[in-house]
Amino acid sequence: MHYKNERIIIREFTPEEFLLFSTLFENKNVTRYLPYKTPEEYKEMFDKAVADYEAGPFSRWGIFDIHNNDFVGMCLARIFLDNPEQLEIGYTLGENYWGKGLGTEVCKALVDYCSSLNHQKDIVAVTDLDNIGSQKVLLNNNFKRIENLERKDGELAYFILQK
């Protein structure tokens, strides 16, 4: 996954960028709608992302501002754990980048990437039920909200982009 437009670049993290990655999750507003993870779990997540680059084609990638190389956030594409017949996308942006249309750009880039893989699988995303901002991003990218996804630890809003 490598994407670039006039505002952002999405690329692989380098192993040295763990501290950059982990600072994203120190902001309580950013993590408000995410499942709780310990610092050790974030380190495992980061290490897995870097290891996944060689295995391809799925992983987590960094999003950077093209003009000043500021870290904007991270995004992912993977086989959906709840249904292996679907591909899941996700994104987390730093609070100072909210409301600027970057979520919509990242979502579109992830959809284009997943579509380019020719998996012929529906693309899905899940959000916290209260995460209206992320839900609007998905709706703006032609996802349809379907029945909530029920997990043992609660319900999530479930969106699908059918192929």
N, C-alpha and C positions, 0 to 999 in steps of 0.2 A: 504494500500500500504506500503510494507516494502521490500526494495531491498538492497542487499549488494553484492559487488564483491571485488576484491583485491585493488581497488582504491577509490570507493565511497560507501556511504550508503545513501539511500533515505528513509526518515522517516517523521512522523508527526512532525510539529512544536509544541513546548510547548508554552503556553500562554506568558511566559516570554521572548520569542525570537522575539518579534515584532521589537525591535530596530535593531537586526541583519537582519531581513527581509527587513526593510525599508532602510538600508544602501545600499542594492543592487541597489535600484532605484535612488540613489543620483549621480551615475556616468552617465554623459551625453552620453558617448559611449554606455553604456548598454541600456539606454532608447531611443536611437536615432531612433530605429525602432518600438517602442511601442507607443500606444496611450497615450496622456498626461493624467496624473492623479494627483490630489492634494494630499498632505500628508494625508488629511482626508480620501480620497478614498482608499489609500493604507492601512490605518488602518481598514477600513470597509472590504477590501479584505482579510486581515489577520484574522480578527475576524470571518468572514464567513468560511474561511478555517478551523479554529480550531473547529467551531461549526459543520461543515460538517463531521468531523471525526466520530462522533457518528451516524449520519444519514447514512453514507457510501453509496456506495463505491467510490464516486467521491469527489475530493477536490484538494487542492494545498499542496505540500509537500516540505520539505527542502532537499537539496542535500549537503552532508558534505564529506570532505576528510577523508578517513578511518584512515589515519596515524596520523594526527594531529588535527582532528575534526574541521578544518577550514570550514567556510561556503562557499560553492561553488556557490549556486544559489537555484532556486526553479523550480518546475515543476508542471504540472497539468494534470488531466484527467477529462472530464466532458461530459455531453450530449451537443452536438453542438447546440448553440443557433440559428444558421441560418437554421439548419435542424435536428430536434430531432430524425431522423432515423439514425444519425451518432454520433460517439463518437469523441471528439476533444482532442488532446494532445497538450501540449505546454511546453516550457522550457525557462528559462532565466538564463544565467551563468554570474558570475562576470568576468570582463575583464581579470583578471590575470589567468583565467582558459580557455581562448579561445585557440584554435589551439592545444589542447592536446588530442583530441579524446573523451573528456567527453560528448560532445553533442550527439555524436553517441551512446555512452553507455546509456545515459539517455533516448534517443529516443527508443532504443531497449527495455529497461526496461519498459517504458510506453506502448509500443505495446504489450509486453508479458503480462503485467498486464491487459490491456483492453481485450486481447484475452482470458485470464483466466476467465473472467466474463461471458463468453458464451452468450453475448448479440446478437451475429450474426449480428452485425452492422459494416459497414465500418468505419475505423478509418481515421480521417482527421486531417490536420494541415493547418494553414494559416500563412503567413509571409508578411511583408512589401515587396513590389515589388523589393526593392533594397537590401534586406537582403540575399545576395548571400551565406554567410556562413551557415545560418540556412537552406537555400534551399538545399545546398549540403548535409547536415546532413540527411535531409528527403530522398533525392534521394539515398544516401548510405544505407538507411534502407528500400529500395524497394517501397517507395511511388512514385506515378506517378503524375506529374503536369497536372492539367486539366485547363479548362477555368478559368480565374480570377474570384474571388468572388467580386461582385459589392455590395457595401454598400453605403448608402447616403453620407458618409464622405470620400469615395474613394474606390479604388480597392485594393485587396490583392491577392497575389499568393496563389493558392488553390491546396493542395496536398491530394491524397487519397490512402489508402491502402485497397484494396477491399478484402472482406472475400469470 
